Amino acid sequence: MVWVNQVAQGVLLGGYYAMVACGLSFMFGVMRVINLAHGSLAVSSAFCLWVIADVYGVSPFLGLFLVVPLLAFVGVVLQRAIIERSMRAGVLVPILSTFGLSIVFDNLLFETFGADTRSLAPFIGDLPYEAWPVYGDIYVGKLAVVTFGCSIVIIGSISVFLSRTQWGRAIRATAQDPDTVAMTGVNPRAMAALAAAIATATAAVAGAFLAIRATFDPYSGAPQLVFAFEAAVIGGVGSLWGTLAGGVLLGVAQSIGAQVNSQGFMIAGHATFLLVLLLRGYLMERYLRFRFEFLTGKR
């Protein structure tokens, strides 16, 4: 029963990882850019919500109606001012640019708010501490269920947007061939800016749940980026539903690792990530070898 409980908690934890990772995965899938400032943007959202709640007494959930559009606008500005220009200089320059952005955001937050840790949990009542009994000694936290549900809603909404709307199809077409899309009357720059706005908006929501479920400080962005990157890679970078599966696998591995050993939480997650990379490399090598032998008549 203990192991069943750990798996259940890991699945719900994976919902949070998928929420953090979906914007990162979406950005890469559409623009082929790995935004290393994604975690810092999420933490910036957390601090904005903390100010709104602490100074003005507004619920963090209501504060999202202000912070999400604000972060989306920031995403558009960053896309136009930095990412778009850096993409013209090669593949590595956008990675270095967003890494520099993450350092700038972290240090600005440190200069503004100091090094103290904060949390939004005191502003939402008993939700972070309440749980539902499922079976026997198995309980699921209400906040964890809400987080998982929001993750599914976000990923499902983006998937529907990309497949069912004209703008979504234009974004997918821009990701494939921006030059050809431009000849059809679609503005590739506008589509890239829209994609950046969507990605940073998801980071804003992820930052809210980070601040509600745990404490945060100006340098909390880097660990969140690591979890997001691992979940996205495990599930397949660019695949939104794959990112959810990757987040769940990562969360389950961490939860079981924590049950085995007190230090196993991080170790199990990183080990799972490395095992997936090795397995994919092996399968790719076997596939390429089979294809080569087939084409050369050796098989």
N, C-alpha and C positions, 0 to 999 in steps of 0.2 A: 504493500500500500504506500510505503514511503517513496518508492521509485515512481509509482504512478503520479503521486503528488508532485514530485520533482519534474516529471515530464510535462505535466499540466502547467506548472509555473513557468517552465522554459518556453512552452508554446506562446503563452501570453507575453513573456518578455520579448520573444521574437517579433511580436506585433510592434513593439516600440522600436526595435532595431530596423524593421522594415519602413516605419514612418520616417526615421532619420535618413535611411538610405535611398528612398524612392526618388527624392529630388536629385541626389547625386547620380543615380542610375539614369534618370530621365535626361539630365543635362548631357551625359556622355552619349546616350543613345541618339539624341537629336543633333548635338553640336560637336560630338567627339572631343569634349573638353572635360577633364577631371578637375572639378572645382575644389581645391584644397582649402578654400575659405568657407566651405559649407558648414562645418561644425562651429566656426566662429560666428557665422550669421545666425545659427540657431541660438547660441548663447546670447547674442545681442538682442534677439527677440525676448529671451527670458528676462534680461535686465529691463527692457522696455515695459514688459508686463509687470515686473516687480515695482517699478516707479509708479505706474498707473494705479496699482493696487495699494501700495504703501502711502502714497501722497494723496491720491484722490479717492481712495476707498472703493474703487471699481473692481468687480470680480474679474479674475484673469480670463475667464471664458468670454465675458463681454469685451474685455480689452483686446481680444483677438480680432474683433471687427475693425479695430483701428490699426493694430500692429501688422496684421497680414497684408493689407494694402500698402502699408509703409514699407515693409520688407520687399514686396513685389516691385515697388518703385525703385528701391535701392538696387534690386537685381537688374532692372533695365538700365540704370545709370552705370553700374559696373560693367554690364555687357557692352554698352556703347563706348564707354570711356577707356576700358582696359582690356577686356577679354577679346573683343572684336579686333582691336589693333594688334594685340599680341599674337593672334592667330595668323596674321599675315607673315610673321617672322619664323614660323616653323612649329613643329609639334611640341617641343619642349618649352617654348617661351610661355604659353598659357599656363602650364603647370607651375613654372617659376613665378609667374605674375600672381596667380591665386595664392601660392604659398606666401609671397610677400604681403598680400592682402590680409591673410590670416594673422600674420604677426602684427600688422598695423591695427586691426580690429582688437586683438587681445590686449595690446598695450594701451590703446585708447580706453578700453573698459577698465583696465587696471588704474590708469591715471584718474578716471572719473569716479569709480566706485571703490577703489582700494582692493585689498586682497581678501576681505571677509567673505565667508560663504553665506549664501542666502537660499531661501526656498519659498515657493508660492503655496506650499501646503497649508500654512496657517490661514490663508485667505479663502479657502474653499470648504471649510467646515470639517466634517469627519470622513469625507469621501476617501482620502488616502489611507484610512485605517479600517474601513469597513470591508466585510467579506461576506460572500454567500456560501453556505454549506452545499456541497455537491453530493458527496457520498462518504459515509464513515468519517474519517479524519481529514478528508480532502476539502479544502476551502479555496475559493478563488477570490482575489481582491476585486472590489468593484472598480477601482481605478484602473487595474490591469485589464479588465474586460472592456471598459470604456476606451482605453488606449488601443486595444486590438481592434475594436469595432471601428474606431476613427481611422485606423490604418487601412482597413479594408475599404472604407468609404472613399478615402483619398485616392488609393490606387485604382479602385473601380471607376471613380469619376474621371481621372486622367485617362484611363484606358478608353472609356466611352467617348471622351472629348476627342481623342486622337483618331478613333475609328468612325465616329458618327457625325462629326461636324466638319464644316468646310475649312475652318481655321486649323483644326487638328490634322486633316489630310494635307493641308498646305505645309504644316510643320514637318510632317513625315516626308513629304516630297522634297522640302528644302534640305533635310538631312541627307537625302540620297544624292541630289544633284542641284545645288543652288543656282548654277548658271542656266540650266534648262528651265528651272522654275521661273527665273526672272523673265525669260522670254514669253511666258504665258501671262504675264501681268502681275504676278505675285512678288511682293517685296521681300527678298530673303532677309534683309536686315530687320525688318519688322517682325518676321517670324522668329528669328533668333532672339530678339528682345522679348517677345511673348513667352518663348520657352524659358528664358532666364527668369522672367517674372513668376512663372509657375513653379520653377524649381526653388526659388527663394521663398515663395509663399509656403511651400511645404516645410521648408526649414523653420519658418516662423512657428508653425503648428508644432513641429517636433520640439522646438525650444520651450514651448509652453508646457508640454508633457514632461520634458526633462526637469523643469523647475518645480513641477508639481510632485513628481514621484521621487525626487532626490534633491540634494543640495547642489548648488553650482557656484562657480567663481569665474573671474575673467579668463582663466586658462582652462576651462572645462571643454573647450571646443575640440582640442586635439584628441582626447579619448573618444569623444562621440564620432569624430571623423574616422577613427580606426575601426570602430564597430560598424559604421555605415559602409566603409570600404569593404570590410570582410563580408558583410551580408550581401552587398551588391555583387561581389566577385563570386561568392559561393552560388548565388542564384543565377548568375549570368548577367554581366553588366549590360544595361540597355533593356532588360526584360523586367517589367514592373511586377508581374505576378511571380516571376522567378526571384525577384528581390524579397518578396514576402516569404517564399519558401526558404530562401537563404537565411533570412532573419530568424525564422522559426528553428531551423537546424542549428544555427549559432546559439540561440537562446537555450535550446534543449541541451546542447553540449556543455554550455557553461553551468547550467543548473545541475546536471548530473555530476560534473566535475567538482562543484562545490560540495555536493553530498559525499563524494569520495574523500576529498581532502580540503582543508580550509583554504589552501592556496590554489586549489584546482579550478576555480572559477575562470580566471584569465587564461591559465595554461590550457585547459580543455578547449576553450574557444579558439585560441591561436593554433593549437594542434589540428583542430578540425579544418580550419582555413588552409593550413599547409597540406593536409592530406587531400583535400579537394583539388588543390593546385597540382599536386603530384599525379593524382588520378587522371585529371584532364590532360596533363602533359603526356602521360603514358598512352591514353586512348587516342590522342591526336597523332602521336608518333606511329601507333599501329595502323591508324586509318591512312596516313600518308604513305606508309610503306606498302599497304595493300593496294592503294590506288596506283602507286608507281609500278608495282609488279604486274598489276592488271593491264595497265597501258603499254607496258613493254613486252607483254606476252609471256612473262615468267610465271604466271599463275593461271 
